[in-house]
Amino acid sequence: MNIWLVASGLGFLSHGLLILWVGNLPWALRAGKKPDFEKGSPRAFQIFWLDQYSYIGLVLTILGVVQIFLGGLN
């Protein structure tokens, strides 16, 4: 069972890091000025979905690290 936790953890980790590489950290976790776009504009829509994509990458990265750690303990 340990090899499967580590293997799936590596998959989650690599996929999450690739997403973070493309989307960076979510705006709530970045330092600096946040983008300010008019509500309902195409740019605001794009920023919203890129931010959601970044959260998915962050969750996958954390899940991968936890699975690798738990697989290595047993």
C-alpha positions in Angstrom: 0.0 0.0 0.0 2.9 2.4 0.7 4.2 2.3 -2.9 0.7 3.4 -4.1 0.5 6.3 -1.7 4.0 7.5 -2.7 3.2 7.0 -6.5 -0.1 8.8 -6.4 1.4 11.5 -4.2 4.2 12.1 -6.7 1.5 12.4 -9.4 -0.5 14.9 -7.4 2.6 16.8 -6.5 3.9 17.1 -10.1 0.5 18.0 -11.5 -0.1 20.6 -8.7 3.4 22.1 -9.3 2.8 22.4 -13.0 -0.5 24.2 -12.4 1.2 26.6 -10.0 4.0 27.1 -12.5 1.4 28.3 -15.1 -1.0 30.1 -12.8 1.3 31.2 -9.9 -0.1 31.5 -6.4 -3.7 32.6 -5.9 -4.1 36.4 -5.6 -5.1 36.1 -2.0 -1.6 34.6 -1.2 0.5 37.0 -3.3 2.2 40.1 -2.1 1.7 43.3 -3.9 -1.2 45.1 -5.6 -4.2 43.0 -6.6 -5.6 43.5 -10.1 -8.6 45.8 -10.3 -10.9 45.2 -13.2 -14.4 46.3 -14.0 -16.9 43.7 -12.8 -18.3 41.6 -15.6 -15.4 42.4 -18.0 -13.7 39.6 -19.9 -10.4 40.3 -18.1 -12.1 40.0 -14.6 -13.6 36.7 -15.8 -10.1 35.5 -16.9 -8.5 36.5 -13.6 -11.3 34.8 -11.6 -10.8 31.4 -13.4 -7.0 31.7 -13.3 -7.3 32.2 -9.5 -9.5 29.1 -9.2 -7.0 27.1 -11.2 -4.3 28.3 -8.9 -6.2 27.1 -5.8 -6.6 23.7 -7.5 -2.9 23.5 -8.1 -2.2 24.5 -4.4 -4.5 21.8 -3.1 -3.0 19.1 -5.4 0.5 20.1 -4.3 -0.4 19.9 -0.6 -2.3 16.6 -1.1 0.7 15.2 -2.9 3.2 16.2 -0.1 0.9 14.7 2.5 0.5 11.4 0.6 4.3 11.1 0.0 4.9 11.8 3.7 2.2 9.2 4.9 3.5 6.6 2.4 7.1 7.1 3.6 6.0 6.6 7.3 4.6 3.1 6.9 
